[in-house]
Amino acid sequence: EFIVHSDFSGSRKFLDLGNISEAQFTPKWKQYLNNRKSHLALNWRFDVSASGTNVLAFYSKEDRVFSKMMWVPKAFGKEESKILSLWFNSSLNLLQILIERYPTRGAWLEIFKYIYEEMMVVNPDKISNNQKEKLLEIFEETREVQFPSLWKQLAMNCKRKYFSKKEIEEISKIFDEFKSVLEKDFDPRRRIDEAILSVLEIENKEKILDKLYPGLLKEIAILKRMMS
């Protein structure tokens, strides 16, 4: 991806590709781009049930300009951004988002900047070095993984016993592939969540996640059904 921040030789041909009649490369434009640069970006408007929604936070080794659909906190370095990206991609944070979201239409969620600023997070400055190292290790192990859609990640880690027959049939009407992915296991999702729970010193991690995953999935299914 490239962003044009100043005029250059041949810029007219480049602009013609996008049918752009004129463009002004002003100091304000450069300042805007500079203000958008960050190692961390958070989705602020998205369909939580969509097949293309697989993660909610993004990390970049080099600070870069993210799209307008992202909120870009700028006060964090690389390690802090890695840790925070794990938190914002955790199932605990997904629960928080479903609770705190700005209501729109069904599964379409908006998380405005003021909401993000009031959310609970794992503070990289408040955890021990061992905890920090563990989270960074999980980050490196999962950073290249191709994550399926959020609902699939949850369904793959759900246990069938937490659904009634009626619920399975109803969710299958909403998500066609639900029955085929149920209980298939998606280890990166569980490893991220277990690491976050460990840092928070929460016990009974497996039991908590076994109940959290179906709870989140059922809520997302309800939101998606509201859009039909």
Beta strands, then each sheet from edge to edge (+ up, - down):
strand 1: 37-43
strand 2: 45-47
strand 3: 57-65
strand 4: 70-71
strand 5: 102-103
strand 6: 108-110
sheet 1: 3+ 1- 4+
sheet 2: 2+ 6- 5+
end
